């Protein structure tokens, strides 16, 4: 794996698992690359532990992404057309609607964009 780990891995049943910070960075990367419902839902639930801004920081640190690439990433996080081609939501331990997931990302992207424009 060519990208650095943000935090040490954690042992679980004989294997090493990536940290939640690393997984959050990978989910942002996955959404930017392919944008499946599963990736959006996973990032939504990760946002219960980390803010979307934190996850974007993890992404930038892990993948050495420049700040000026942020606009492209934010657009990816607000592009749902590919994910909407999927007919079903992924299996989840805690249910959430697709509309709730989309609304979360729309609100957070608007908030982050407004904040960045003020700075």
WORA-V787804 format. One record per residue. N is the residue number from 1. RES is the residue in three letters. BURIAL is I if it has 24 or more other ideal C-beta (glycine too) atoms within 12 Angstrom, else O. Layout:
BEGIN
((N,RES,BURIAL) (N,RES,BURIAL))
END
This chain:
BEGIN
((1,UNK,O) (2,UNK,O) (3,UNK,O) (4,UNK,O) (5,UNK,O) (6,UNK,I) (7,UNK,O) (8,UNK,O) (9,UNK,O) (10,UNK,O) (11,UNK,O) (12,UNK,O) (13,UNK,O) (14,UNK,O) (15,UNK,O) (16,UNK,O) (17,UNK,O) (18,UNK,I) (19,UNK,I) (20,UNK,I) (21,UNK,I) (22,UNK,I) (23,UNK,I) (24,UNK,I) (25,UNK,I) (26,UNK,I) (27,UNK,I) (28,UNK,I) (29,UNK,I) (30,UNK,I) (31,UNK,I) (32,UNK,I) (33,UNK,O) (34,UNK,O) (35,UNK,I) (36,UNK,I) (37,UNK,I) (38,UNK,I) (39,UNK,I) (40,UNK,I) (41,UNK,I) (42,UNK,I) (43,UNK,I) (44,UNK,I) (45,UNK,I) (46,UNK,I) (47,UNK,I) (48,UNK,O) (49,UNK,O) (50,UNK,I) (51,UNK,O) (52,UNK,I) (53,UNK,I) (54,UNK,I) (55,UNK,I) (56,UNK,I) (57,UNK,O) (58,UNK,I) (59,UNK,I) (60,UNK,I) (61,UNK,I) (62,UNK,I) (63,UNK,I) (64,UNK,O) (65,UNK,O) (66,UNK,O) (67,UNK,O) (68,UNK,O) (69,UNK,O) (70,UNK,I) (71,UNK,O) (72,UNK,O) (73,UNK,I) (74,UNK,I) (75,UNK,O) (76,UNK,I) (77,UNK,I) (78,UNK,I) (79,UNK,I) (80,UNK,I) (81,UNK,O) (82,UNK,O) (83,UNK,I) (84,UNK,O) (85,UNK,O) (86,UNK,O) (87,UNK,O) (88,UNK,O) (89,UNK,I) (90,UNK,O) (91,UNK,O) (92,UNK,O) (93,UNK,O) (94,UNK,O) (95,UNK,O) (96,UNK,I) (97,UNK,O) (98,UNK,I) (99,UNK,O) (100,UNK,O) (101,UNK,I) (102,UNK,I) (103,UNK,O) (104,UNK,I) (105,UNK,I) (106,UNK,O) (107,UNK,O) (108,UNK,I) (109,UNK,I) (110,UNK,O) (111,UNK,O) (112,UNK,I) (113,UNK,I) (114,UNK,O) (115,UNK,O) (116,UNK,O) (117,UNK,O) (118,UNK,O) (119,UNK,O))
END
